[in-house]
Structure formats: C-alpha cells, structure tokens
Amino acid sequence: MPTIKEVAKVAGVSVGTVSHVINSAVPVSEKLRAKVDAAIKALDYHPNYIARSLKTQESHTIGIVIPDMTIAFFPRVVKGAESALRQNGYSLLTITTDDDVERQHMAFSLLRSERVDGILLVMASGRGSVRHIQHIKASGMPLVCLDRIPSGITLDSVCTDSFTASQAAVDHLVAMGYRRIAILTGRLTLQNEQQRLRGYKRSLEKAGIPYERNLVWVGSFNEAQGMQVCLERLATIAPPTALFCTNGIMGIAALSAFQSSSIACPEQVALVTFDEIAIDGIFRPGITTVVQPAYEIGYHGANALLRKIKAGPHKTEILALRLPAELRVRESSMYISRSAEVITA
C-alpha cells in the first residue's frame, strides 16, 4: 500500500504539500495540486482518514441512517444530503435499518466507531428507538432528524409541513364531494404522523363532517401489517367512500387490500396518499399524491448538521424546519359516485 511519502516523491513535492492538497487546509497552487493529484492517481493512494480523524478530531464524514433504500423517497433524501455535503468537502456513509430498532442501534455504534462528524437520521419506528436517540444525543454526537420526528425529545429536525399537507389532501377529497373519509396512518409515536392525523381532523371540522373514530385506521410502516388493517376494517364496518394514507407504504397496502377485496378505485373507494408509489403515466388509476420535497429535506438537513458541527457544543437554538409539499391530483380521487351518501353535503 503506497504511503504519503511515496506520493510526495513521485510528485516531486514535500510531504507537507501533499497533506495540504488532501486536507484542503492550506491553499496550494493549481500547478502543485495537479502534480499531487496525478501522483495519487498513479499510485492509487488512499489517505487513512481514520488515523487523520484521531489526530484532528474530524473525519469529514457524515453518516445517514434510513429505514429502507428500496422506497423511492429515501434515496432522494440521501441524494440531497450527499449534494450538500459534497459542496462542503464531506463524504456520506449510508446505512439502512429495515425499520428495525436494534439495527438502528447497531448503525449508531458503527458510525461512532467510524468517527463520523455527525449523523442524519430517519428513525426506526419501533419501541426503544427514542431511547437510542437519547443516548446518541447525550454522547455529544451532532444529530439532525429527517422526515420522521420522535416525540418526547427535542432535536434539530427537517421534514415536511405535515399538518398543512394533510389538510390540503383531505380538503381535496371534501371538495370532490366525499364525506365518509377514512385515514390509514403510520405509528402515532411519531410527530409527523400525529400532525397528519391533526390535519385530517381539522379538514373534517372545517367541512362540518363528524369525526368518527372507527374511520381512523392505525397501521405502521409495514406493508403486510397495513394491508391486514385495511382488510379487517373493510370487512367489519360500512366502507368509506375515500381513504387517505399518511405514508407511501400504507398507500401500497391500501391498494393491495382493495385488490384482494375486489374494491374498485376510485369507483368504490377514492384514494389519496403521501409519497409517490407509482410512475405517473404507467400505473392506472394514477394516484393522487402528496409529494414531499425529499431532495430538499436531505439537502437542508445536511446543511443544518454542518452548521451544528461548526457551532460546536455551545449551540443552544433548535432548528425545526418544515418544508411545503405539493398535492398532485390524479384519477384515484377524481371519480364522483352518484350515490346519495357522497353527493349530500
């Protein structure tokens, strides 16, 4: 394995100059930088960032922990974070947890052992998750929560304005003439899921529609479990004429339940969901969706974390950035039944 001394020899410069180029700590002329870069490439030299971090207490690496890379929302968050960090000379280490609390705990341990400078977190939703986050906060590790915001703990956070977005989604269903509107949520231990339920209630209240507890279906972030909740409710109560899902996984679960129960969407039950769950123009019916600014959540979250790192432990103000979402209306909520139940206000 080549050393920094060998790079300096091939480039014809001092070891200090190579160090300045690698660390961007001291300005180096473009001519010398080009020589060093060429030598690094020729020797396939890789700096020992862990050793450097032991000396400088900085690794210029950020960790991001997300539940699932296969859900389209999260790669966009990662891309936004990576873009902001790259602009500031930082690298990003990504770990997925499969929404499992113990794997989240292992991710925290790994990132601390890798000496990352801070952590961006989309938390796992199960029991014990908040306790692990409290331990990370107490350790002094800079942390910013993205998308899912835990209850009972004060943290810097960046997410969608869930209350306003949820209210807009249900307002749309009301405007289309629907009155018996159910909601399928994720775990209500999360602030953003609580806010989406609040937005749903507020929209019904404005429209003078009575709130019915049996139309609030509490799911999770597991498609099979969400589908089971839908199937049970559809079989045991008078079916709603519209369903609002507060996250994309529950949106997919609802569509699966509709298919299993031979329920036509939107002819029998209209659907609006958070998060894109299909490619517009291919899937039919097109799904009316609350589109969250995933890239911007990652981008602003990363910048907030860098500011937090720079400010150090004396930073006291808490950032709570809430970004607007966009409601994209498609076919799944546009069908108006001519039944008396729907057309009566």
C-alpha positions in Angstrom: 0.0 0.0 0.0 1.6 3.3 -1.1 2.4 6.0 1.5 2.1 9.7 1.6 5.9 9.9 1.4 5.8 7.9 -1.9 3.2 10.3 -3.3 5.4 13.2 -2.4 8.4 11.6 -4.1 6.5 10.8 -7.3 5.0 14.3 -7.4 8.3 16.0 -6.6 6.9 17.9 -3.7 7.1 17.9 0.1 5.0 15.6 2.3 3.5 18.8 3.7 2.3 19.9 0.3 0.6 16.5 -0.3 -1.1 16.9 3.1 -2.3 20.4 2.2 -3.8 19.1 -1.0 -5.5 16.1 0.7 -6.9 18.1 3.6 -7.6 21.4 1.8 -6.3 23.1 4.9 -3.8 25.4 3.2 -4.1 27.0 -0.3 -1.9 25.2 -2.8 -1.2 26.4 -6.4 -3.0 24.7 -9.2 0.3 23.5 -10.6 1.4 21.7 -7.4 -2.2 20.4 -6.9 -2.2 18.9 -10.4 1.2 17.2 -9.7 -0.1 15.7 -6.4 -3.4 14.6 -7.9 -1.6 12.9 -10.7 0.7 11.1 -8.3 -2.2 10.0 -6.1 -4.0 8.6 -9.2 -0.9 6.8 -10.5 -0.1 5.2 -7.1 -3.8 4.5 -6.3 -3.2 6.2 -2.9 -6.0 6.3 -0.3 -5.5 8.5 2.7 -6.0 6.9 6.1 -9.0 9.1 7.2 -9.5 7.2 10.5 -5.9 7.9 11.5 -6.3 11.5 10.4 -9.5 11.9 12.5 -7.7 10.6 15.6 -5.3 13.5 15.2 -7.6 16.3 14.1 -10.9 15.0 15.7 -12.5 15.5 12.3 -13.2 12.8 9.7 -15.1 15.0 7.2 -17.6 12.1 7.0 -21.3 12.2 7.9 -23.4 9.1 8.5 -27.0 8.9 7.3 -29.3 6.2 8.7 -32.5 5.4 6.8 -35.2 2.7 7.1 -35.3 1.3 3.5 -33.3 2.2 0.3 -36.0 0.4 -1.8 -38.6 3.0 -1.0 -38.2 5.8 -3.6 -38.5 8.6 -1.0 -35.3 7.7 0.9 -32.8 7.6 -2.0 -33.9 11.1 -2.9 -33.3 12.3 0.7 -29.8 10.7 0.5 -29.1 12.3 -2.8 -30.0 15.8 -1.4 -27.8 15.2 1.7 -24.9 14.0 -0.5 -25.1 17.0 -2.7 -24.9 19.5 0.2 -22.1 17.6 1.8 -20.0 17.2 -1.4 -20.2 21.0 -1.8 -18.6 21.3 1.6 -15.9 18.7 1.2 -17.6 16.0 3.2 -18.3 12.3 2.4 -21.5 10.4 3.2 -21.8 6.9 4.7 -25.3 5.4 4.3 -26.7 2.7 6.5 -30.2 1.1 6.2 -32.1 -0.4 9.2 -35.1 -2.1 7.6 -37.1 0.0 10.1 -35.6 -2.2 12.9 -34.7 -0.6 16.2 -31.9 -3.0 17.0 -30.3 -2.5 13.6 -30.6 1.3 14.2 -28.7 0.8 17.5 -26.0 -1.2 15.6 -25.8 1.6 13.0 -25.2 4.2 15.7 -22.4 2.0 17.1 -20.8 1.5 13.7 -20.9 5.2 12.8 -19.3 6.2 16.2 -16.6 3.6 15.6 -16.0 5.2 12.1 -15.6 8.5 13.9 -18.2 10.3 11.7 -18.6 14.0 12.5 -22.4 13.8 12.7 -25.4 11.8 11.9 -28.5 12.4 9.8 -31.3 10.1 10.9 -34.6 8.9 9.6 -35.5 7.0 12.7 -36.8 3.4 13.0 -40.4 3.5 14.2 -40.5 0.7 16.8 -40.3 0.7 20.6 -36.9 1.7 22.0 -35.9 3.9 19.1 -36.2 7.2 21.1 -34.1 5.7 23.9 -31.3 5.0 21.5 -31.6 8.5 20.0 -31.4 10.0 23.5 -28.2 8.1 24.1 -26.6 9.5 20.9 -27.7 13.0 21.8 -26.2 12.6 25.4 -22.9 11.4 23.8 -22.5 14.8 22.2 -22.7 13.4 18.6 -24.3 16.1 16.4 -27.6 14.8 15.1 -30.4 16.0 12.9 -33.6 14.1 12.4 -35.1 13.9 8.9 -38.7 13.1 7.9 -39.7 11.1 11.0 -39.6 13.2 14.1 -39.7 11.4 17.5 -42.0 12.6 20.3 -40.7 13.4 23.8 -37.2 14.6 22.8 -36.0 18.0 21.5 -33.8 17.7 18.4 -32.9 19.6 15.3 -35.2 18.4 12.5 -36.1 18.9 8.9 -39.3 17.5 7.4 -42.5 18.2 5.5 -45.1 20.6 7.0 -47.3 17.5 7.6 -50.3 19.3 9.2 -50.7 21.7 6.2 -50.1 19.0 3.6 -52.5 16.5 5.2 -55.2 19.2 5.5 -54.8 20.0 1.8 -55.2 16.3 0.8 -58.4 15.9 2.8 -59.7 19.3 1.7 -59.4 18.0 -1.9 -61.5 14.9 -1.1 -64.1 17.1 0.6 -64.1 19.4 -2.4 -64.7 16.4 -4.7 -67.8 15.6 -2.7 -66.6 12.8 -0.5 -67.9 12.8 3.1 -67.1 9.3 4.6 -63.3 9.6 4.6 -61.1 7.2 6.4 -57.4 7.7 7.3 -54.7 5.0 7.4 -51.7 6.2 9.5 -48.2 5.0 10.4 -47.2 4.7 14.0 -48.6 7.6 16.0 -45.5 7.7 18.2 -44.0 10.0 15.5 -44.7 13.7 15.5 -45.2 13.8 11.7 -47.8 11.1 11.8 -49.6 12.9 14.6 -49.6 16.1 12.6 -51.1 14.3 9.6 -53.9 13.0 11.8 -54.4 16.5 13.1 -54.6 17.9 9.5 -57.2 15.2 8.7 -59.3 16.1 11.7 -59.0 19.9 11.0 -60.2 19.4 7.4 -63.3 17.4 8.5 -64.0 20.1 11.2 -63.9 22.9 8.6 -66.3 21.0 6.3 -68.7 20.2 9.2 -68.1 16.4 8.8 -68.4 14.5 12.1 -65.2 12.8 13.2 -65.6 9.0 13.5 -63.1 7.0 15.5 -63.8 3.9 13.5 -62.5 5.6 10.4 -59.1 6.1 11.9 -57.0 3.1 11.0 -53.6 2.9 12.7 -51.0 1.0 10.7 -47.3 1.1 10.7 -44.5 1.1 8.1 -45.0 -2.5 7.2 -47.0 -3.2 4.0 -48.3 -6.6 5.2 -49.5 -5.2 8.5 -51.1 -2.2 6.8 -52.9 -4.4 4.3 -54.3 -6.6 7.2 -55.6 -3.5 9.0 -57.4 -2.4 5.8 -58.8 -5.8 5.2 -60.1 -6.1 8.7 -61.7 -2.6 8.7 -63.2 -3.0 5.2 -64.8 -6.3 6.4 -66.2 -5.1 9.7 -67.6 -1.5 9.1 -69.5 0.3 6.5 -66.8 1.0 3.9 -65.6 4.6 3.5 -66.0 6.3 0.1 -62.5 7.7 0.3 -59.2 6.7 2.1 -56.3 9.0 2.9 -53.0 7.2 3.6 -50.3 9.2 5.6 -47.3 7.4 4.0 -46.4 5.6 0.8 -46.1 2.2 2.4 -49.6 2.4 3.7 -50.7 3.6 0.3 -49.4 0.4 -1.3 -51.0 -1.6 1.5 -54.4 0.0 0.8 -54.1 -0.7 -3.0 -53.3 -4.3 -2.2 -56.3 -4.6 0.2 -58.6 -3.1 -2.5 -57.4 -5.6 -5.0 -57.8 -8.5 -2.5 -61.3 -7.3 -1.6 -62.3 -6.6 -5.3 -62.8 -3.0 -4.5 -62.6 -0.7 -7.5 -60.5 2.5 -7.0 -61.8 5.2 -7.4 -65.3 4.0 -8.4 -66.0 2.4 -4.9 -63.2 4.0 -2.7 -61.2 7.0 -3.7 -57.5 7.2 -2.6 -55.0 9.9 -1.7 -51.6 9.1 -0.2 -48.4 10.7 0.9 -45.4 9.8 -1.3 -45.2 8.7 -4.9 -45.9 5.0 -5.1 -46.1 4.5 -8.9 -44.7 6.0 -12.1 -47.2 8.6 -13.3 -48.5 7.7 -16.8 -48.0 4.0 -16.4 -50.0 2.9 -13.4 -53.8 3.2 -13.6 -55.5 4.7 -11.9 -53.0 7.5 -11.4 -52.7 8.0 -7.7 -53.4 11.4 -6.2 -50.3 12.1 -4.1 -48.9 14.4 -1.5 -45.4 14.8 -2.9 -42.8 15.5 -0.3 -39.7 17.6 -1.1 -37.4 14.6 -0.4 -34.3 16.0 -2.0 -34.7 19.3 -0.2 -35.2 17.6 3.1 -31.8 15.8 2.7 -30.1 19.0 1.4 -31.3 21.3 4.1 -30.8 18.6 6.8 -27.2 18.2 5.8 -26.5 21.9 5.8 -28.2 22.2 9.2 -25.9 19.4 10.5 -22.8 21.1 9.2 -23.8 24.3 10.9 -24.4 22.4 14.1 -20.9 20.8 13.8 -19.3 24.2 13.2 -21.1 25.8 16.1 -19.9 23.1 18.5 -21.5 22.0 21.8 -22.4 25.6 22.7 -25.2 25.7 20.1 -28.5 26.1 22.0 -31.1 27.1 19.5 -33.1 24.2 18.0 -33.9 24.1 14.3 -37.3 22.9 13.3 -37.6 23.4 9.5 -40.9 22.4 7.9 -41.0 22.4 4.1 -44.1 22.7 1.9 -45.4 19.6 0.0 -47.2 19.5 -3.3 -50.6 17.9 -3.9 -50.7 16.2 -7.4 -54.3 15.3 -8.2 -54.8 12.3 -10.4 -57.5 9.8 -11.2 -57.7 8.0 -7.9 -59.6 10.8 -6.3 -61.4 12.3 -9.3 -64.4 9.9 -9.7 -67.6 11.1 -8.2 -70.2 8.5 -7.3 -73.8 9.4 -7.8 -74.8 7.7 -4.6 -76.8 9.9 -2.1 -74.1 9.3 0.6 -71.5 11.1 -1.5 -73.4 14.0 -3.0 -75.1 15.2 0.1 -73.1 17.9 2.0 
